[in-house]
Amino acid sequence: MAENKVFTFNNVLPYHIARTLLVIIPCLVFYGALYYVLFKGVFRLSFVMFFFLFYFGSCYLILKAISVKLKIWFDENYFYIQKGNQTPEKYSKTDIEGFYAYDYETKAPSLQSSKIYFRFRLKNKTDIYLNDVEYKNKYEEEKGNELKKFLISAQKELHFSKTEKKSLQNVYWYSQYN
C-alpha cells in the first residue's frame, strides 16, 4: 500500500480482559480487609459506600496506569503493533486467520461504539487482544471515526470481510472465509 497510515489508540489493554481480575480481586480483598480492621466488621452503609468508591477508583487508576498507547500499521506483507515505547511486534498478514471486532461501520445510534475491542486470531491459534480501559456507553465521535477507519483499513489490507455475528454484543468475525 502506498500510504502507511499509523493508527494510534490511547489507554489500550493489550491482553485478555480476564487478566484485569489480577487487579480487581486483590483490590477488593485489600479494601475488604481494611474495612474489617478499621470497623471490626460492623456494617455502616455510608462507610461501605466510601470504600466502594475508593475500590472502583483504585481499580480504574491501576488499569489506566498499566494501559498503553498503541500504534498499529500495515506494510506490503506485515501487520505491526507497537505497545508504548517497545519495539514493534511484526506479524505476517498471511498468519492472521481473522479477527473479532465491533461493527464500527454501523449507522444505528444504539449500536455505535467507540470502545476499542479487537481480537486477532493467528493461524497458530494464539490471539492478540486489544481492549479499552474506558468503558463508557457514550459514543465519542472522534474515537469512533478513527476506529471505523482502522476497521476499514484492516479489512482492505488483510482482504477480510464481515462474515458472522459472534454474540448479541454487536461483535463480528472478519475473515477471508465466507
N, CA, C and O of each residue as an XYZ file, in Angstrom:
712
protein
N       0.842     -1.173      0.000
C       0.000      0.000      0.000
C       0.884      1.232      0.000
O       1.884      1.267      0.717
N       0.553      2.215     -0.763
C       1.373      3.412     -0.908
C       1.403      4.229      0.373
O       2.470      4.669      0.802
N       0.271      4.432      0.976
C       0.232      5.223      2.198
C       0.339      4.294      3.396
O      -0.364      3.286      3.465
N       1.212      4.624      4.339
C       1.342      3.843      5.550
C       0.687      4.607      6.683
O       1.360      5.318      7.428
N      -0.601      4.466      6.814
C      -1.357      5.148      7.854
C      -1.095      4.457      9.177
O      -1.275      3.246      9.304
N      -0.666      5.237     10.165
C      -0.442      4.714     11.502
C      -1.647      5.088     12.351
O      -1.996      6.263     12.469
N      -2.273      4.091     12.935
C      -3.419      4.311     13.808
C      -2.924      4.294     15.245
O      -2.240      3.359     15.662
N      -3.269      5.326     15.999
C      -2.828      5.445     17.383
C      -4.042      5.449     18.299
O      -4.985      6.214     18.102
N      -4.002      4.582     19.302
C      -5.080      4.493     20.283
C      -4.467      4.578     21.676
O      -3.435      3.965     21.950
N      -5.107      5.337     22.546
C      -4.636      5.503     23.922
C      -5.431      4.612     24.872
O      -6.559      4.213     24.582
N      -4.815      4.313     26.008
C      -5.453      3.543     27.083
C      -5.964      2.185     26.611
O      -7.131      1.842     26.800
N      -5.072      1.427     25.997
C      -5.423      0.099     25.487
C      -4.797     -0.963     26.387
O      -3.626     -0.871     26.757
N      -5.592     -1.967     26.732
C      -5.090     -3.128     27.464
C      -4.780     -4.207     26.424
O      -5.699     -4.757     25.818
N      -3.492     -4.519     26.210
C      -3.128     -5.453     25.133
C      -3.125     -6.918     25.568
O      -2.222     -7.672     25.204
N      -4.117     -7.316     26.333
C      -4.236     -8.704     26.769
C      -5.705     -9.009     27.033
O      -6.549     -8.113     27.010
N      -5.998    -10.264     27.281
C      -7.383    -10.688     27.500
C      -7.968     -9.942     28.695
O      -7.289     -9.720     29.698
N      -9.213     -9.566     28.574
C      -9.871     -8.760     29.604
C      -9.957     -9.504     30.942
O     -10.090     -8.865     31.986
N      -9.884    -10.833     30.931
C      -9.927    -11.604     32.175
C      -8.711    -11.319     33.058
O      -8.769    -11.518     34.272
N      -7.623    -10.861     32.465
C      -6.433    -10.537     33.261
C      -6.652     -9.332     34.166
O      -5.879     -9.110     35.099
N      -7.686     -8.560     33.904
C      -7.976     -7.436     34.798
C      -8.390     -7.941     36.178
O      -8.349     -7.194     37.155
N      -8.789     -9.211     36.255
C      -9.120     -9.792     37.556
C      -7.909     -9.799     38.480
O      -8.065     -9.792     39.701
N      -6.702     -9.813     37.913
C      -5.481     -9.763     38.724
C      -5.327     -8.412     39.419
O      -4.523     -8.284     40.342
N      -6.074     -7.419     38.995
C      -6.109     -6.113     39.657
C      -7.353     -6.012     40.524
O      -7.281     -5.562     41.668
N      -8.481     -6.425     39.992
C      -9.772     -6.232     40.652
C      -9.888     -7.036     41.945
O     -10.311     -6.495     42.967
N      -9.523     -8.303     41.919
C      -9.685     -9.151     43.103
C      -8.754     -8.736     44.242
O      -9.225     -8.619     45.374
N      -7.445     -8.505     44.006
C      -6.605     -8.050     45.116
C      -7.068     -6.711     45.714
O      -6.981     -6.511     46.926
N      -7.554     -5.807     44.875
C      -8.075     -4.534     45.403
C      -9.286     -4.775     46.291
O      -9.420     -4.157     47.347
N     -10.169     -5.673     45.864
C     -11.358     -5.986     46.655
C     -10.966     -6.596     47.998
O     -11.519     -6.227     49.034
N     -10.020     -7.525     47.982
C      -9.549     -8.144     49.223
C      -8.909     -7.091     50.122
O      -9.161     -7.070     51.326
N      -8.082     -6.217     49.547
C      -7.423     -5.177     50.332
C      -8.436     -4.259     51.007
O      -8.357     -4.027     52.213
N      -9.388     -3.737     50.235
C     -10.363     -2.811     50.819
C     -11.317     -3.522     51.778
O     -11.755     -2.921     52.759
N     -11.645     -4.780     51.516
C     -12.470     -5.549     52.451
C     -11.748     -5.769     53.763
O     -12.337     -5.612     54.833
N     -10.470     -6.133     53.690
C      -9.678     -6.338     54.907
C      -9.484     -5.028     55.656
O      -9.564     -4.997     56.884
N      -9.232     -3.951     54.930
C      -9.062     -2.645     55.568
C     -10.340     -2.217     56.284
O     -10.282     -1.702     57.401
N     -11.488     -2.426     55.653
C     -12.766     -2.086     56.282
C     -12.958     -2.913     57.547
O     -13.377     -2.387     58.578
N     -12.652     -4.207     57.470
C     -12.821     -5.082     58.627
C     -11.912     -4.659     59.780
O     -12.342     -4.644     60.933
N     -10.665     -4.318     59.477
C      -9.719     -3.903     60.516
C     -10.156     -2.582     61.152
O     -10.107     -2.434     62.373
N     -10.577     -1.635     60.338
C     -10.949     -0.317     60.862
C     -12.281     -0.312     61.606
O     -12.426      0.398     62.602
N     -13.251     -1.087     61.140
C     -14.602     -1.003     61.708
C     -15.065     -2.312     62.334
O     -16.246     -2.466     62.647
N     -14.164     -3.239     62.515
C     -14.431     -4.524     63.170
C     -15.634     -5.254     62.569
O     -16.358     -5.960     63.272
N     -15.834     -5.079     61.289
C     -16.891     -5.802     60.596
C     -18.288     -5.258     60.810
O     -19.253     -5.850     60.327
N     -18.427     -4.143     61.524
C     -19.746     -3.548     61.740
C     -20.168     -2.840     60.449
O     -19.416     -2.043     59.888
N     -21.379     -3.147     59.993
C     -21.861     -2.598     58.728
C     -22.364     -1.173     58.930
O     -23.285     -0.925     59.708
N     -21.740     -0.244     58.211
C     -22.205      1.146     58.169
C     -22.281      1.523     56.694
O     -21.264      1.593     56.005
N     -23.491      1.763     56.227
C     -23.718      1.985     54.805
C     -22.874      3.123     54.252
O     -22.318      3.006     53.159
N     -22.771      4.221     54.990
C     -22.007      5.368     54.480
C     -20.532      5.016     54.305
O     -19.912      5.416     53.319
N     -19.965      4.271     55.256
C     -18.563      3.886     55.130
C     -18.365      2.857     54.013
O     -17.369      2.902     53.291
N     -19.310      1.941     53.876
C     -19.230      0.943     52.808
C     -19.262      1.640     51.452
O     -18.523      1.267     50.541
N     -20.119      2.653     51.319
C     -20.189      3.392     50.054
C     -18.863      4.075     49.748
O     -18.411      4.055     48.603
N     -18.232      4.681     50.752
C     -16.930      5.317     50.529
C     -15.867      4.289     50.152
O     -15.036      4.546     49.281
N     -15.890      3.133     50.800
C     -14.916      2.097     50.474
C     -15.115      1.574     49.053
O     -14.141      1.308     48.349
N     -16.374      1.424     48.628
C     -16.614      1.008     47.246
C     -16.163      2.080     46.266
O     -15.646      1.764     45.194
N     -16.353      3.323     46.619
C     -15.881      4.417     45.768
C     -14.356      4.365     45.636
O     -13.825      4.483     44.532
N     -13.655      4.189     46.757
C     -12.192      4.070     46.714
C     -11.762      2.823     45.941
O     -10.782      2.853     45.198
N     -12.503      1.730     46.123
C     -12.203      0.478     45.430
C     -12.305      0.657     43.915
O     -11.371      0.320     43.187
N     -13.432      1.184     43.437
C     -13.605      1.370     41.998
C     -12.609      2.384     41.443
O     -12.074      2.199     40.349
N     -12.361      3.448     42.193
C     -11.380      4.447     41.765
C      -9.984      3.857     41.666
O      -9.259      4.126     40.708
N      -9.604      3.053     42.652
C      -8.281      2.413     42.636
C      -8.141      1.460     41.453
O      -7.125      1.465     40.759
N      -9.165      0.645     41.228
C      -9.123     -0.291     40.090
C      -8.967      0.467     38.780
O      -8.149      0.096     37.938
N      -9.745      1.521     38.607
C      -9.686      2.304     37.374
C      -8.306      2.930     37.188
O      -7.742      2.873     36.095
N      -7.759      3.527     38.250
C      -6.452      4.181     38.137
C      -5.331      3.178     37.858
O      -4.421      3.464     37.079
N      -5.396      2.013     38.488
C      -4.368      0.989     38.245
C      -4.457      0.479     36.808
O      -3.437      0.345     36.133
N      -5.675      0.195     36.339
C      -5.837     -0.284     34.961
C      -5.407      0.779     33.959
O      -4.811      0.462     32.929
N      -5.706      2.028     34.257
C      -5.297      3.114     33.364
C      -3.763      3.241     33.356
O      -3.165      3.535     32.321
N      -3.140      3.018     34.515
C      -1.682      3.113     34.607
C      -0.981      1.986     33.841
O       0.103      2.195     33.297
N      -1.586      0.798     33.792
C      -0.932     -0.311     33.085
C      -1.355     -0.394     31.617
O      -0.855     -1.235     30.871
N      -2.269      0.474     31.210
C      -2.651      0.502     29.794
C      -1.539      1.170     28.990
O      -0.670      1.837     29.552
N      -1.572      0.987     27.688
C      -0.508      1.507     26.831
C      -1.080      2.340     25.691
O      -2.259      2.252     25.347
N      -0.205      3.142     25.129
C      -0.527      3.832     23.880
C      -0.140      2.869     22.770
O       0.995      2.397     22.717
N      -1.073      2.583     21.896
C      -0.880      1.555     20.889
C      -0.825      2.178     19.507
O      -1.664      3.005     19.151
N       0.174      1.770     18.731
C       0.277      2.196     17.331
C       0.180      0.955     16.461
O       0.846     -0.051     16.708
N      -0.661      1.042     15.439
C      -0.887     -0.085     14.538
C      -0.730      0.400     13.105
O      -1.248      1.457     12.744
N      -0.017     -0.369     12.289
C       0.101     -0.029     10.875
C       0.383     -1.281     10.055
O       0.706     -2.342     10.589
N       0.252     -1.126      8.760
C       0.457     -2.212      7.806
C       1.502     -1.791      6.789
O       1.659     -0.603      6.508
N       2.222     -2.769      6.234
C       3.005     -2.528      5.023
C       2.607     -3.621      4.024
O       1.560     -4.249      4.184
N       3.410     -3.845      3.023
C       3.031     -4.797      1.970
C       2.729     -6.200      2.499
O       1.763     -6.832      2.070
N       3.557     -6.689      3.433
C       3.431     -8.078      3.877
C       3.175     -8.257      5.365
O       2.879     -9.365      5.811
N       3.284     -7.179      6.140
C       3.228     -7.334      7.589
C       2.233     -6.389      8.247
O       1.848     -5.355      7.702
N       1.840     -6.799      9.441
C       0.952     -6.053     10.327
C       1.781     -5.761     11.574
O       2.337     -6.685     12.168
N       1.877     -4.502     11.981
C       2.724     -4.101     13.101
C       1.878     -3.573     14.251
O       0.890     -2.868     14.046
N       2.287     -3.931     15.467
C       1.671     -3.391     16.673
C       2.796     -2.924     17.584
O       3.678     -3.706     17.940
N       2.765     -1.649     17.960
C       3.751     -1.109     18.888
C       3.030     -0.722     20.168
O       2.133      0.120     20.159
N       3.434     -1.350     21.275
C       2.833     -1.098     22.586
C       3.736     -0.156     23.364
O       4.835     -0.531     23.770
N       3.269      1.062     23.569
C       4.063      2.053     24.282
C       5.331      2.375     23.523
O       5.293      2.654     22.325
N       6.473      2.337     24.230
C       7.766      2.634     23.608
C       8.540      1.372     23.236
O       9.713      1.450     22.871
N       7.895      0.215     23.326
C       8.555     -1.041     22.988
C       8.796     -1.111     21.482
O       8.223     -0.347     20.705
N       9.653     -2.040     21.095
C       9.860     -2.246     19.660
C       8.593     -2.871     19.075
O       7.935     -3.671     19.740
N       8.256     -2.518     17.859
C       7.018     -3.039     17.259
C       7.051     -4.558     17.083
O       8.085     -5.136     16.748
N       5.902     -5.189     17.316
C       5.743     -6.612     17.040
C       5.273     -6.732     15.598
O       4.401     -5.984     15.155
N       5.853     -7.670     14.874
C       5.575     -7.811     13.446
C       4.902     -9.160     13.206
O       5.391    -10.199     13.650
N       3.774     -9.128     12.500
C       3.034    -10.340     12.171
C       2.807    -10.379     10.666
O       2.431     -9.376     10.058
N       3.036    -11.525     10.084
C       2.776    -11.682      8.654
C       1.266    -11.615      8.419
O       0.486    -12.191      9.177
N       0.868    -10.913      7.373
C      -0.562    -10.810      7.060
C      -1.167    -12.180      6.781
O      -2.341    -12.418      7.068
N      -0.363    -13.078      6.220
C      -0.878    -14.412      5.898
C      -1.072    -15.274      7.143
O      -1.766    -16.290      7.087
N      -0.460    -14.879      8.276
C      -0.617    -15.628      9.524
C      -1.890    -15.257     10.270
O      -2.257    -15.928     11.234
N      -2.562    -14.209      9.843
C      -3.779    -13.771     10.530
C      -4.971    -14.489      9.910
O      -5.290    -14.309      8.735
N      -5.615    -15.305     10.732
C      -6.759    -16.096     10.286
C      -8.024    -15.243     10.190
O      -8.862    -15.448      9.312
N      -8.144    -14.294     11.101
C      -9.309    -13.423     11.148
C      -9.279    -12.604     12.421
O      -8.335    -12.700     13.206
N     -10.309    -11.797     12.628
C     -10.388    -11.045     13.871
C     -11.835    -10.771     14.247
O     -12.727    -10.710     13.400
N     -12.033    -10.607     15.555
C     -13.320    -10.189     16.090
C     -13.239     -8.699     16.361
O     -12.209     -8.200     16.815
N     -14.315     -7.992     16.087
C     -14.370     -6.556     16.374
C     -15.823     -6.112     16.392
O     -16.700     -6.771     15.835
N     -16.057     -4.984     17.041
C     -17.379     -4.364     16.958
C     -17.615     -3.920     15.522
O     -16.671     -3.736     14.754
N     -18.860     -3.754     15.174
C     -19.204     -3.222     13.854
C     -19.141     -1.700     13.948
O     -20.147     -1.039     14.205
N     -17.960     -1.162     13.738
C     -17.767      0.288     13.846
C     -18.379      1.033     12.666
O     -18.459      2.261     12.689
N     -18.809      0.314     11.641
C     -19.384      0.942     10.455
C     -20.893      1.160     10.572
O     -21.487      1.811      9.712
N     -21.507      0.639     11.599
C     -22.953      0.730     11.723
C     -23.414      2.179     11.855
O     -22.724      3.022     12.429
N     -24.580      2.439     11.317
C     -25.169      3.781     11.400
C     -26.203      3.866     12.519
O     -26.626      4.960     12.892
N     -26.612      2.714     13.058
C     -27.628      2.697     14.114
C     -27.057      3.314     15.389
O     -26.080      2.794     15.928
N     -27.637      4.405     15.884
C     -27.095      5.080     17.067
C     -26.996      4.178     18.294
O     -26.064      4.320     19.086
N     -27.930      3.265     18.464
C     -27.897      2.399     19.642
C     -26.783      1.355     19.567
O     -26.393      0.798     20.592
N     -26.271      1.087     18.374
C     -25.214      0.085     18.205
C     -23.831      0.691     17.990
O     -22.836     -0.033     17.980
N     -23.757      2.007     17.820
C     -22.451      2.637     17.614
C     -21.614      2.506     18.882
O     -22.116      2.664     19.995
N     -20.345      2.219     18.695
C     -19.446      2.043     19.826
C     -18.114      2.720     19.545
O     -17.595      2.672     18.430
N     -17.573      3.350     20.578
C     -16.232      3.918     20.461
C     -15.289      3.233     21.450
O     -14.238      3.775     21.793
N     -15.674      2.031     21.907
C     -14.811      1.234     22.773
C     -13.918      0.372     21.890
O     -14.378     -0.219     20.913
N     -12.656      0.308     22.239
C     -11.714     -0.498     21.463
C     -11.912     -1.965     21.824
O     -11.822     -2.347     22.991
N     -12.181     -2.774     20.816
C     -12.256     -4.217     21.002
C     -11.834     -4.892     19.702
O     -12.563     -4.881     18.710
N     -10.655     -5.473     19.732
C     -10.177     -6.278     18.611
C      -9.526     -7.524     19.191
O      -8.812     -7.468     20.193
N      -9.787     -8.638     18.546
C      -9.144     -9.898     18.919
C      -8.702    -10.559     17.624
O      -9.508    -11.151     16.906
N      -7.412    -10.450     17.337
C      -6.846    -11.027     16.121
C      -6.479    -12.481     16.393
O      -5.761    -12.772     17.350
N      -6.966    -13.390     15.561
C      -6.677    -14.812     15.693
C      -5.614    -15.178     14.674
O      -5.803    -14.989     13.472
N      -4.483    -15.707     15.163
C      -3.405    -16.143     14.280
C      -3.582    -17.617     13.938
O      -4.291    -18.341     14.637
N      -2.946    -18.052     12.879
C      -3.090    -19.439     12.430
C      -2.507    -20.435     13.418
O      -2.897    -21.603     13.418
N      -1.578    -19.994     14.262
C      -1.023    -20.889     15.278
C      -1.899    -20.919     16.534
O      -1.470    -21.399     17.583
N      -3.118    -20.407     16.420
C      -4.155    -20.413     17.463
C      -3.849    -19.502     18.647
O      -4.476    -19.641     19.697
N      -2.915    -18.586     18.510
C      -2.729    -17.573     19.544
C      -3.553    -16.347     19.161
O      -3.893    -16.145     17.995
N      -3.857    -15.554     20.144
C      -4.683    -14.374     19.929
C      -3.941    -13.110     20.336
O      -3.108    -13.125     21.241
N      -4.257    -12.023     19.656
C      -3.767    -10.694     20.006
C      -4.992     -9.913     20.458
O      -5.913     -9.680     19.674
N      -5.000     -9.513     21.719
C      -6.151     -8.808     22.283
C      -5.868     -7.319     22.379
O      -4.777     -6.911     22.776
N      -6.840     -6.522     22.018
C      -6.778     -5.074     22.182
C      -8.106     -4.640     22.792
O      -9.142     -4.683     22.128
N      -8.075     -4.223     24.055
C      -9.286     -3.831     24.772
C      -9.126     -2.430     25.338
O      -8.013     -1.982     25.611
N     -10.225     -1.758     25.508
C     -10.240     -0.388     26.002
C     -10.334     -0.369     27.525
O     -11.062     -1.167     28.115
N      -9.594      0.545     28.163
C      -9.741      0.757     29.597
C     -11.058      1.477     29.869
O     -11.779      1.141     30.809
N     -11.361      2.462     29.042
C     -12.596      3.233     29.201
C     -13.779      2.330     28.896
O     -13.757      1.569     27.928
N     -14.793      2.414     29.710
C     -15.975      1.602     29.468
C     -17.213      2.476     29.497
O     -18.153      2.231     30.255
N     -17.195      3.501     28.656
C     -18.312      4.440     28.583
C     -19.327      3.953     27.560
O     -18.966      3.368     26.539
N     -20.577      4.196     27.842
C     -21.617      3.891     26.863
C     -21.795      5.041     25.890
O     -22.357      4.868     24.809
N     -21.318      6.211     26.273
C     -21.454      7.388     25.417
C     -20.521      7.247     24.206
O     -19.345      6.910     24.346
N     -21.064      7.506     23.037
C     -20.290      7.395     21.800
C     -19.433      8.643     21.616
O     -19.949      9.760     21.627
N     -18.126      8.454     21.447
C     -17.200      9.556     21.189
C     -16.951      9.610     19.686
O     -16.387      8.681     19.109
N     -17.370     10.689     19.065
C     -17.349     10.824     17.606
C     -15.944     10.639     17.019
O     -15.759      9.864     16.080
N     -14.958     11.350     17.571
C     -13.599     11.313     17.010
C     -12.985      9.914     17.112
O     -12.431      9.396     16.143
N     -13.091      9.319     18.292
C     -12.534      7.984     18.507
C     -13.280      6.943     17.667
O     -12.663      6.041     17.100
N     -14.594      7.070     17.591
C     -15.393      6.154     16.781
C     -15.022      6.217     15.311
O     -14.961      5.190     14.636
N     -14.773      7.432     14.811
C     -14.364      7.588     13.407
C     -12.995      6.967     13.154
O     -12.775      6.349     12.112
N     -12.077      7.127     14.102
C     -10.739      6.529     13.958
C     -10.827      4.996     13.975
O     -10.132      4.322     13.215
N     -11.680      4.456     14.841
C     -11.871      3.002     14.879
C     -12.507      2.497     13.584
O     -12.155      1.424     13.093
N     -13.428      3.260     13.041
C     -14.061      2.894     11.770
C     -13.022      2.886     10.648
O     -13.003      1.973      9.823
N     -12.150      3.916     10.619
C     -11.101      3.974      9.598
C     -10.143      2.790      9.733
O      -9.722      2.203      8.737
N      -9.801      2.445     10.992
C      -8.910      1.305     11.197
C      -9.573      0.005     10.747
O      -8.932     -0.827     10.105
N     -10.846     -0.176     11.077
C     -11.558     -1.385     10.672
C     -11.587     -1.519      9.154
O     -11.338     -2.599      8.617
N     -11.889     -0.433      8.468
C     -11.924     -0.452      7.000
C     -10.537     -0.743      6.434
O     -10.392     -1.515      5.486
N      -9.517     -0.113      7.027
C      -8.140     -0.338      6.577
C      -7.716     -1.787      6.809
O      -7.092     -2.398      5.942
N      -8.053     -2.340      7.984
C      -7.692     -3.729      8.288
C      -8.383     -4.692      7.328
O      -7.776     -5.657      6.862
N      -9.648     -4.428      7.037
C     -10.363     -5.284      6.087
C      -9.708     -5.224      4.708
O      -9.548     -6.249      4.045
N      -9.335     -4.036      4.287
C      -8.724     -3.855      2.966
C      -7.338     -4.503      2.908
O      -7.023     -5.227      1.964
N      -6.516     -4.237      3.922
C      -5.143     -4.759      3.937
C      -5.101     -6.282      4.044
O      -4.275     -6.932      3.402
N      -5.990     -6.845      4.855
C      -5.979     -8.289      5.086
C      -6.922     -9.042      4.146
O      -6.984    -10.271      4.172
N      -7.654     -8.294      3.317
C      -8.620     -8.874      2.382
C      -9.689     -9.678      3.123
O     -10.037    -10.792      2.731
N     -10.199     -9.083      4.206
C     -11.218     -9.728      5.029
C     -12.564     -9.054      4.801
O     -12.642     -7.912      4.349
N     -13.608     -9.784      5.123
C     -14.954     -9.211      5.109
C     -15.703     -9.712      6.342
O     -15.347    -10.727      6.941
N     -16.735     -8.983      6.697
C     -17.551     -9.349      7.857
C     -18.333    -10.603      7.490
O     -19.033    -10.627      6.477
N     -18.215    -11.654      8.320
C     -18.866    -12.909      7.959
C     -20.006    -13.288      8.888
O     -21.079    -13.661      8.413
N     -19.810    -13.205     10.183
C     -20.877    -13.623     11.084
C     -20.803    -12.862     12.400
O     -19.751    -12.363     12.799
N     -21.936    -12.792     13.051
C     -22.017    -12.133     14.346
C     -21.666    -13.145     15.421
O     -22.180    -14.264     15.416
N     -20.788    -12.757     16.351
C     -20.340    -13.674     17.388
C     -21.382    -13.836     18.483
O     -21.619    -14.945     18.961
N     -21.998    -12.746     18.877
C     -22.913    -12.785     20.010
C     -23.912    -11.645     19.888
O     -24.003    -10.990     18.850
N     -24.640    -11.425     20.934
C     -25.609    -10.331     20.955
C     -24.952     -8.986     21.261
O     -25.652     -7.987     21.422
N     -23.634     -8.943     21.344
C     -22.917     -7.730     21.721
C     -22.437     -6.914     20.532
O     -21.594     -6.034     20.705
N     -22.936     -7.170     19.344
C     -22.531     -6.440     18.145
C     -21.062     -6.699     17.796
O     -20.397     -5.829     17.233
N     -20.557     -7.891     18.126
C     -19.192     -8.296     17.801
C     -19.257     -9.239     16.605
O     -20.014    -10.210     16.603
N     -18.452     -8.939     15.591
C     -18.472     -9.710     14.351
C     -17.117    -10.359     14.094
O     -16.083     -9.889     14.569
N     -17.147    -11.458     13.327
C     -15.944    -12.149     12.879
C     -15.627    -11.652     11.472
O     -16.489    -11.657     10.593
N     -14.392    -11.229     11.269
C     -13.929    -10.760      9.967
C     -12.857    -11.722      9.479
O     -11.875    -11.966     10.179
N     -13.041    -12.272      8.274
C     -12.043    -13.186      7.713
C     -12.235    -13.285      6.203
O     -13.129    -12.661      5.632
N     -11.376    -14.082      5.572
C     -11.470    -14.302      4.128
C     -12.527    -15.335      3.796
O     -13.028    -15.375      2.672
N     -12.870    -16.166      4.760
C     -13.763    -17.293      4.510
C     -15.204    -16.874      4.708
O     -15.560    -16.359      5.768
N     -16.025    -17.085      3.720
C     -17.447    -16.722      3.816
C     -18.329    -17.936      3.911
O     -19.550    -17.807      3.999
